[in-house]
Amino acid sequence: MTFGELALDSAEGAILAHSLKLAGGTVSKGTVLGAAHLLRLKEAGIESVIAARLESGDVTEDDAAGRIAARLVAPGLNLNKPFTGRANLVAGQPGIVVIDSDAVHAMNRVDEGITLATLPDMMRVNQGQLVATIKVIPYAVAAAQVDAAVEVLGGGAIRLAPFRPGRAQLILTRLPSFKESLLKKGRKVVEDRICGLGLELADIAVVEHRMEEIVAALDPEMDLILILGASATSDRADVAPAAVSAAGGVVRRFGMPVDPGNLLFLADLKGASVVGLPGCARSPALNGVDWVLERLAAGVPVDGNSIAAMGVGGLLKEMPGRPQPRHPKT
């Protein structure tokens, strides 16, 4: 593609780079200049234009964006019709987005005129939400560069893990000094979280904060078991994780590098995933609990290594968009 100033006599078939306002209306940028356009410009006293002209082997911006975006289409991801060099992928259903960062970085190194922007890896999306956008910056790019971009993306660079139906159990514990209002609040907030992920809260048990009572309440027939204790878990040997172990389960991880959410624990119990909820689970504000539950609801494996990797970006309490940021007392 060539780009620059063209005399009107040699501009037919070129693509106008900048809109021109005339007495009879505007000739918009991106217009392929025909004889009628050039006559209007000449009558307006314009002698030259800034324009682009395609060369052999070039692909127009919309065609290039569409070809690259088509490589990203996957189950649950829908492609919108390209416009002005942009092609958008949107979520066809709720879930979380799984991004191959290496593939995205490689594609963005192919040509400065071909760009791919995505949501962060493992971000929760709703149906119809924008997931990724391909933007071809110039009016055309070489076909060889489009082919290279498609090749480096490979398959599965972006996928949607949809939320899946399942049955969940919530176990709430109490102590003599524990307020009934906190039990009710915890139940309501957790139930809202679970239902928002498409899961059924099939059982709610309220027991004393004692290991043997939690053991008796645990139901391994559930897909997911949540334990919200009256007292925060402070060790692997504490009441709630010890109860899971006593029932034949295995604690996979205690603690996470996400604040709020540090005191979460993750376990398995005879095929059921068990999450020991930290006290921040009583708040509807975003916290580490959400990141773990979203992945479990979408069938994305969660283990100690994946939780350990949540530290970068895990300082949620200080995020400007999150209400009530923490400040040290002076």
Sine and cosine of phi, psi and omega as CSV:
sin_phi,cos_phi,sin_psi,cos_psi,sin_omega,cos_omega
0.00,0.00,0.67,-0.75,0.12,-0.99
-0.96,-0.29,0.47,-0.88,-0.07,-1.00
-0.58,-0.81,0.72,-0.69,0.06,-1.00
0.33,-0.94,-0.27,-0.96,-0.03,-1.00
-0.99,0.11,0.75,-0.67,0.01,-1.00
-0.81,-0.59,0.67,-0.74,0.16,-0.99
-0.92,0.38,0.53,-0.85,-0.04,-1.00
-0.83,0.55,-0.57,0.82,-0.05,-1.00
-0.90,0.43,-0.33,0.94,-0.03,-1.00
-0.88,-0.48,0.30,0.95,-0.11,-0.99
-0.98,-0.19,-0.04,1.00,-0.02,-1.00
-0.89,0.45,0.72,-0.69,-0.02,-1.00
1.00,0.05,-0.14,0.99,0.03,-1.00
-0.99,0.13,0.27,-0.96,-0.03,-1.00
-0.97,-0.23,0.86,-0.51,-0.03,-1.00
-0.92,0.40,0.78,-0.63,-0.08,-1.00
-1.00,0.03,-0.45,0.89,-0.05,-1.00
-0.71,-0.71,0.70,-0.71,0.00,-1.00
-0.88,0.48,0.58,-0.82,0.03,-1.00
-0.82,-0.57,0.83,-0.56,0.02,-1.00
-1.00,-0.01,0.83,-0.55,0.01,-1.00
-0.90,-0.44,0.22,-0.98,0.01,-1.00
-0.87,0.48,-0.54,0.84,-0.03,-1.00
-1.00,-0.10,0.19,0.98,0.00,-1.00
0.74,-0.67,-0.01,-1.00,-0.08,-1.00
-0.97,-0.23,0.67,-0.74,0.21,-0.98
-0.99,-0.13,0.94,-0.35,-0.17,-0.99
-0.98,0.20,0.49,-0.87,0.09,-1.00
-0.88,0.47,0.52,-0.85,-0.07,-1.00
1.00,0.01,-0.12,0.99,0.03,-1.00
-0.95,0.32,0.75,-0.66,0.15,-0.99
-0.98,0.18,0.91,-0.42,-0.16,-0.99
-0.96,0.29,0.86,-0.52,0.09,-1.00
-0.96,-0.30,-0.03,-1.00,-0.05,-1.00
-0.87,0.50,-0.63,0.77,-0.02,-1.00
-0.91,0.41,-0.63,0.77,0.04,-1.00
-0.89,0.46,-0.71,0.70,-0.05,-1.00
-0.90,0.43,-0.59,0.81,0.03,-1.00
-0.90,0.43,-0.69,0.72,0.02,-1.00
-0.88,0.47,-0.67,0.74,-0.01,-1.00
-0.91,0.42,-0.67,0.74,0.00,-1.00
-0.90,0.44,-0.67,0.74,0.01,-1.00
-0.91,0.42,-0.43,0.90,0.03,-1.00
-0.99,0.10,0.02,1.00,0.04,-1.00
1.00,0.07,0.22,0.98,0.02,-1.00
-1.00,0.05,0.75,-0.66,-0.08,-1.00
-0.96,-0.27,-0.38,0.92,-0.02,-1.00
-0.50,-0.86,0.29,-0.96,0.01,-1.00
-0.68,-0.74,0.39,-0.92,0.19,-0.98
-1.00,-0.02,0.85,-0.53,-0.12,-0.99
-0.50,-0.87,0.27,-0.96,0.05,-1.00
-0.91,-0.41,0.57,-0.82,0.04,-1.00
-0.77,-0.64,0.81,-0.59,-0.01,-1.00
-0.95,0.31,0.54,-0.84,0.05,-1.00
-0.90,-0.43,0.16,-0.99,0.02,-1.00
-0.85,0.53,0.73,-0.68,0.01,-1.00
1.00,-0.02,-0.02,1.00,0.04,-1.00
-1.00,0.10,0.47,-0.88,0.08,-1.00
-0.86,-0.51,0.75,-0.66,-0.01,-1.00
-0.89,0.45,0.37,-0.93,-0.09,-1.00
-0.84,0.54,-0.69,0.72,-0.02,-1.00
-0.93,0.37,-0.68,0.74,0.00,-1.00
-0.91,0.42,-0.64,0.76,0.00,-1.00
-0.91,0.42,-0.73,0.68,0.01,-1.00
-0.87,0.48,-0.66,0.75,-0.01,-1.00
-0.91,0.42,-0.65,0.76,0.00,-1.00
-0.91,0.41,-0.68,0.74,-0.02,-1.00
-0.94,0.34,-0.69,0.73,-0.01,-1.00
-0.90,0.44,-0.55,0.83,0.01,-1.00
-0.88,0.47,-0.47,0.88,0.03,-1.00
-0.93,0.36,-0.37,0.93,-0.06,-1.00
-1.00,-0.05,-0.19,0.98,-0.03,-1.00
-0.89,0.46,0.74,-0.68,-0.02,-1.00
-0.54,-0.84,0.23,-0.97,0.03,-1.00
-0.80,0.60,0.78,-0.62,-0.01,-1.00
1.00,0.02,-0.07,1.00,0.03,-1.00
-0.88,-0.48,0.80,-0.60,-0.04,-1.00
-0.92,-0.39,0.59,-0.81,-0.03,-1.00
-0.97,-0.23,0.81,-0.59,0.11,-0.99
-1.00,0.09,0.39,-0.92,0.00,-1.00
-0.90,0.44,0.74,-0.67,0.00,-1.00
-0.89,0.46,0.55,-0.83,0.06,-1.00
-0.49,-0.87,0.65,-0.76,-0.03,-1.00
0.69,0.73,0.69,0.73,0.05,-1.00
0.98,0.22,0.22,0.98,-0.04,-1.00
-0.85,-0.53,0.70,-0.72,0.10,-0.99
-0.77,-0.64,0.81,-0.59,-0.09,-1.00
-0.95,-0.31,0.64,-0.77,0.16,-0.99
-0.97,-0.26,0.76,-0.65,0.00,-1.00
-0.83,-0.56,0.44,-0.90,0.00,-1.00
-0.96,0.27,0.75,-0.66,0.04,-1.00
-1.00,0.05,-0.18,0.98,0.01,-1.00
-0.32,-0.95,0.27,-0.96,0.01,-1.00
-0.93,0.36,0.52,-0.85,0.03,-1.00
0.17,-0.98,-0.37,-0.93,0.11,-0.99
-0.83,-0.56,0.53,-0.85,-0.05,-1.00
-1.00,-0.03,0.75,-0.66,0.03,-1.00
-0.93,-0.38,0.87,-0.48,-0.12,-0.99
-0.92,-0.40,0.75,-0.67,0.17,-0.99
-1.00,0.04,1.00,-0.08,-0.10,-0.99
-0.87,0.49,-0.62,0.79,-0.01,-1.00
-0.88,0.48,-0.67,0.75,0.00,-1.00
-0.92,0.40,-0.64,0.76,0.02,-1.00
-0.91,0.43,-0.70,0.71,0.02,-1.00
-0.88,0.47,-0.67,0.74,-0.01,-1.00
-0.89,0.46,-0.66,0.75,0.01,-1.00
-0.91,0.42,-0.62,0.78,-0.01,-1.00
-0.95,0.31,-0.16,0.99,0.09,-1.00
-1.00,-0.07,-0.12,0.99,-0.05,-1.00
-0.92,0.40,-0.76,0.65,-0.09,-1.00
-0.41,-0.91,0.74,-0.68,-0.04,-1.00
-0.90,0.43,-0.31,0.95,0.00,-1.00
-1.00,0.05,-0.09,1.00,-0.01,-1.00
-0.89,-0.46,0.88,-0.47,-0.08,-1.00
-0.79,-0.61,0.53,-0.85,0.07,-1.00
-0.75,-0.66,0.86,-0.51,0.07,-1.00
-0.89,-0.45,0.70,-0.72,-0.04,-1.00
-0.77,-0.64,0.24,-0.97,0.21,-0.98
-0.93,0.36,0.29,-0.96,0.08,-1.00
-0.88,0.47,0.49,-0.87,0.07,-1.00
-0.84,0.54,0.67,-0.75,0.06,-1.00
0.94,0.35,0.39,0.92,0.03,-1.00
-0.99,0.10,0.64,-0.77,0.04,-1.00
-0.97,0.25,0.67,-0.74,0.01,-1.00
-0.74,-0.67,0.42,-0.91,0.11,-0.99
-0.97,-0.23,0.26,-0.96,0.04,-1.00
-0.86,0.50,0.72,-0.70,0.01,-1.00
1.00,0.04,-0.07,1.00,-0.04,-1.00
-0.98,0.21,0.63,-0.78,0.04,-1.00
-0.92,0.39,0.77,-0.64,-0.03,-1.00
-0.95,-0.30,-0.66,0.75,-0.03,-1.00
-0.43,-0.90,0.43,-0.90,0.05,-1.00
-0.67,-0.74,0.77,-0.64,0.16,-0.99
-1.00,-0.09,0.80,-0.60,0.06,-1.00
-0.80,-0.60,0.88,-0.47,0.12,-0.99
-1.00,-0.04,0.89,-0.46,-0.18,-0.98
-0.97,0.23,-0.76,0.65,0.05,-1.00
-0.98,0.20,0.10,-0.99,-0.03,-1.00
-0.95,0.30,-0.30,0.96,0.05,-1.00
-0.35,-0.94,0.41,-0.91,0.09,-1.00
-0.70,-0.71,0.33,-0.94,-0.02,-1.00
-0.92,0.40,0.64,-0.77,0.00,-1.00
-0.85,0.52,-0.58,0.82,0.00,-1.00
-0.89,0.46,-0.57,0.82,0.02,-1.00
-0.96,0.29,-0.59,0.81,0.08,-1.00
-0.90,0.44,-0.70,0.71,0.02,-1.00
-0.87,0.49,-0.65,0.76,0.00,-1.00
-0.91,0.42,-0.64,0.77,0.01,-1.00
-0.90,0.44,-0.67,0.74,0.03,-1.00
-0.89,0.45,-0.65,0.76,-0.06,-1.00
-0.92,0.40,-0.71,0.71,-0.07,-1.00
-0.94,0.33,-0.41,0.91,0.05,-1.00
-0.91,0.41,-0.54,0.84,-0.03,-1.00
0.88,0.48,-0.45,-0.89,0.03,-1.00
-0.93,-0.37,0.63,-0.78,0.08,-1.00
0.98,0.19,0.40,0.92,0.03,-1.00
-0.90,0.44,-0.54,0.84,0.08,-1.00
-0.74,-0.68,0.75,-0.67,0.09,-1.00
-0.61,-0.79,0.34,-0.94,0.04,-1.00
-0.93,-0.37,0.83,-0.56,0.11,-0.99
-0.99,-0.11,0.97,-0.25,-0.09,-1.00
-0.97,0.26,0.48,-0.88,0.10,-0.99
-0.92,0.40,0.66,-0.75,-0.08,-1.00
-0.91,-0.41,0.52,-0.85,0.03,-1.00
-0.91,0.41,0.50,-0.86,0.02,-1.00
-0.13,-0.99,0.21,-0.98,-0.03,-1.00
-0.94,-0.35,0.73,-0.68,-0.04,-1.00
-0.85,-0.53,0.52,-0.86,0.10,-1.00
-0.89,-0.46,0.66,-0.75,0.08,-1.00
-0.90,-0.44,0.85,-0.53,0.08,-1.00
-0.94,-0.33,0.86,-0.50,0.04,-1.00
-0.95,-0.31,0.72,-0.69,0.06,-1.00
-0.94,-0.35,0.37,-0.93,-0.01,-1.00
-0.65,-0.76,0.42,-0.91,0.10,-0.99
-0.87,-0.49,0.30,-0.95,-0.03,-1.00
-0.82,0.57,-0.55,0.84,-0.05,-1.00
-1.00,-0.02,0.02,1.00,-0.12,-0.99
-0.99,0.17,0.76,-0.65,-0.05,-1.00
-0.95,0.30,0.66,-0.75,0.04,-1.00
-0.88,0.47,-0.53,0.85,-0.01,-1.00
-0.90,0.44,-0.54,0.84,0.03,-1.00
-0.95,0.32,-0.57,0.82,0.10,-1.00
-0.88,0.48,-0.73,0.69,-0.02,-1.00
-0.91,0.42,-0.66,0.75,0.00,-1.00
-0.90,0.43,-0.72,0.70,0.01,-1.00
-0.86,0.51,-0.69,0.72,0.01,-1.00
-0.88,0.48,-0.73,0.69,-0.05,-1.00
-0.90,0.44,-0.73,0.69,-0.06,-1.00
-0.92,0.39,-0.69,0.72,0.01,-1.00
-0.91,0.41,-0.66,0.75,0.02,-1.00
-0.88,0.48,-0.67,0.74,0.04,-1.00
-0.88,0.48,-0.66,0.76,0.02,-1.00
-0.88,0.47,-0.73,0.68,-0.07,-1.00
-0.91,0.42,-0.73,0.68,-0.02,-1.00
-0.91,0.42,-0.54,0.84,0.04,-1.00
-0.91,0.41,-0.32,0.95,0.04,-1.00
-0.99,-0.12,0.11,0.99,0.03,-1.00
0.99,0.13,0.20,0.98,0.02,-1.00
-1.00,-0.08,0.40,-0.92,0.07,-1.00
-0.99,-0.17,0.82,-0.57,0.11,-0.99
-0.99,0.13,1.00,-0.07,-0.18,-0.98
-1.00,0.09,-0.34,0.94,-0.04,-1.00
-0.44,-0.90,0.67,-0.75,0.09,-1.00
-0.79,-0.61,0.83,-0.56,0.01,-1.00
-0.85,-0.53,0.72,-0.69,0.07,-1.00
-0.91,-0.42,0.88,-0.47,-0.08,-1.00
-0.72,-0.69,0.24,-0.97,0.08,-1.00
-0.93,0.36,0.44,-0.90,-0.05,-1.00
-0.98,0.19,0.93,0.37,0.01,-1.00
-0.70,-0.72,0.59,-0.81,-0.10,-1.00
-0.84,0.54,-0.73,0.68,-0.09,-1.00
-0.91,0.41,-0.51,0.86,0.01,-1.00
-0.96,0.28,-0.59,0.80,0.07,-1.00
-0.92,0.38,-0.67,0.74,0.04,-1.00
-0.83,0.55,-0.71,0.70,-0.03,-1.00
-0.91,0.41,-0.47,0.88,-0.05,-1.00
-1.00,0.09,-0.42,0.91,-0.08,-1.00
-0.87,0.50,0.73,-0.68,0.01,-1.00
-0.85,-0.52,0.99,-0.11,-0.05,-1.00
-0.93,0.36,-0.10,0.99,0.07,-1.00
-0.97,0.26,-0.22,0.97,0.02,-1.00
-0.97,0.23,0.39,-0.92,0.11,-0.99
-0.98,0.22,-0.55,0.83,-0.07,-1.00
-0.62,-0.79,0.72,-0.69,0.06,-1.00
-0.86,-0.51,0.79,-0.61,0.02,-1.00
-0.91,-0.42,0.72,-0.69,0.03,-1.00
-0.87,-0.50,0.89,-0.46,0.05,-1.00
-0.91,-0.41,0.97,-0.25,-0.11,-0.99
-1.00,0.07,0.46,-0.89,0.08,-1.00
-0.94,0.35,-0.41,0.91,0.05,-1.00
-0.83,-0.56,0.67,-0.74,-0.06,-1.00
-0.90,0.44,0.60,-0.80,0.07,-1.00
-0.95,0.31,0.78,-0.63,-0.05,-1.00
-0.86,-0.50,0.03,1.00,-0.02,-1.00
-0.24,-0.97,0.39,-0.92,0.07,-1.00
-0.86,0.51,-0.47,0.88,-0.03,-1.00
-1.00,-0.02,0.10,0.99,0.00,-1.00
-0.94,0.35,0.09,-1.00,-0.21,-0.98
-0.83,0.56,-0.80,0.60,-0.12,-0.99
-0.93,0.37,-0.78,0.62,0.04,-1.00
-0.90,0.44,-0.55,0.84,0.05,-1.00
-0.91,0.42,-0.57,0.82,0.04,-1.00
-0.91,0.42,-0.66,0.75,0.03,-1.00
-0.89,0.46,-0.70,0.72,0.03,-1.00
-0.89,0.45,-0.67,0.74,0.00,-1.00
-0.90,0.43,-0.45,0.89,0.01,-1.00
-1.00,0.09,0.04,1.00,0.02,-1.00
0.98,-0.19,0.17,0.99,0.01,-1.00
-1.00,-0.02,0.09,-1.00,0.01,-1.00
-0.78,-0.62,0.83,-0.56,0.07,-1.00
-0.99,0.16,0.89,-0.46,-0.07,-1.00
-1.00,0.04,-0.53,0.85,-0.07,-1.00
-0.38,-0.93,0.72,-0.69,0.16,-0.99
-0.85,-0.52,0.83,-0.56,-0.01,-1.00
1.00,-0.04,0.58,-0.81,0.04,-1.00
-0.60,-0.80,0.52,-0.85,-0.03,-1.00
-0.99,0.11,0.77,0.64,0.04,-1.00
-0.76,-0.65,0.74,-0.67,-0.02,-1.00
-0.79,-0.62,0.87,-0.49,0.05,1.00
-0.98,0.20,0.46,-0.89,0.01,-1.00
0.71,-0.70,0.03,1.00,-0.12,-0.99
-0.80,0.61,-0.61,0.79,-0.19,-0.98
-1.00,-0.05,0.42,0.91,0.09,-1.00
-0.97,0.23,0.55,-0.83,0.20,-0.98
-0.77,-0.63,0.47,-0.88,-0.06,-1.00
-0.84,-0.54,0.72,-0.70,-0.04,-1.00
-0.55,-0.83,0.23,-0.97,0.12,-0.99
-0.88,-0.48,0.64,-0.77,0.05,-1.00
-0.69,-0.73,1.00,-0.09,0.09,-1.00
0.79,0.61,0.68,0.73,0.05,-1.00
0.99,-0.15,-0.27,0.96,0.04,-1.00
-1.00,-0.05,0.64,-0.77,0.13,-0.99
-0.99,0.13,0.71,-0.70,0.01,-1.00
-0.87,-0.49,0.77,-0.64,0.05,-1.00
-0.84,-0.55,0.87,-0.48,0.14,-0.99
-1.00,0.10,0.90,-0.43,-0.14,-0.99
-1.00,0.09,0.70,-0.71,0.13,-0.99
-0.97,0.24,0.19,-0.98,-0.05,-1.00
-0.87,0.50,-0.44,0.90,-0.02,-1.00
-0.92,0.39,-0.19,0.98,0.05,-1.00
-0.92,0.40,-0.26,0.96,0.06,-1.00
-0.98,0.21,-0.12,0.99,0.03,-1.00
-0.97,-0.25,0.66,-0.75,0.04,-1.00
-0.97,0.24,-0.15,0.99,0.00,-1.00
-0.92,0.40,0.48,-0.88,-0.01,-1.00
-0.83,0.55,0.75,-0.66,0.10,-0.99
-0.48,-0.88,-0.01,-1.00,-0.08,-1.00
-0.85,0.52,-0.47,0.88,0.04,-1.00
-0.83,0.56,-0.67,0.74,-0.03,-1.00
-0.87,0.49,-0.69,0.72,-0.03,-1.00
-0.88,0.48,-0.63,0.77,-0.01,-1.00
-0.96,0.29,-0.74,0.67,-0.04,-1.00
-0.91,0.42,-0.61,0.79,0.01,-1.00
-0.88,0.48,-0.68,0.73,-0.01,-1.00
-0.92,0.38,-0.68,0.74,0.01,-1.00
-0.89,0.46,-0.65,0.76,-0.01,-1.00
-0.92,0.38,-0.43,0.90,-0.01,-1.00
-1.00,-0.10,0.06,1.00,0.02,-1.00
0.97,0.25,0.31,0.95,0.05,-1.00
-1.00,0.01,0.82,-0.57,-0.06,-1.00
-0.84,0.53,0.67,-0.75,0.07,-1.00
-0.81,-0.58,0.83,-0.56,0.05,-1.00
-0.64,-0.77,-0.12,-0.99,-0.03,-1.00
-0.87,0.50,-0.63,0.78,-0.02,-1.00
-0.92,0.39,-0.66,0.75,-0.01,-1.00
-0.93,0.36,-0.56,0.83,0.08,-1.00
-0.93,0.36,-0.64,0.77,0.02,-1.00
-0.87,0.49,-0.50,0.87,-0.04,-1.00
-0.99,0.16,-0.01,1.00,-0.03,-1.00
-0.99,0.11,-0.03,1.00,-0.10,-1.00
-0.90,0.43,-0.66,0.75,0.03,-1.00
-0.95,0.32,0.90,-0.43,-0.11,-0.99
1.00,-0.01,0.01,1.00,-0.08,-1.00
-1.00,0.07,-0.01,1.00,0.03,-1.00
-1.00,0.10,0.95,0.30,-0.12,-0.99
-0.95,0.30,-0.54,0.84,-0.10,-1.00
-0.90,0.43,-0.44,0.90,-0.04,-1.00
-0.99,-0.10,0.04,1.00,-0.01,-1.00
-0.92,0.39,0.73,-0.69,-0.04,-1.00
-0.85,0.52,-0.53,0.85,-0.04,-1.00
-0.99,0.16,-0.10,1.00,-0.02,-1.00
-0.99,-0.11,0.74,-0.68,-0.07,-1.00
-0.92,0.39,0.42,-0.91,0.09,-1.00
0.82,0.57,0.89,0.45,0.07,-1.00
-0.90,0.44,0.49,-0.87,-0.05,-1.00
-1.00,0.10,0.65,-0.76,0.09,-1.00
-0.74,-0.67,0.62,-0.78,0.02,-1.00
-0.92,0.39,0.55,-0.84,0.04,-1.00
-0.97,0.25,0.63,-0.78,0.01,-1.00
-0.92,-0.38,0.00,0.00,0.00,0.00
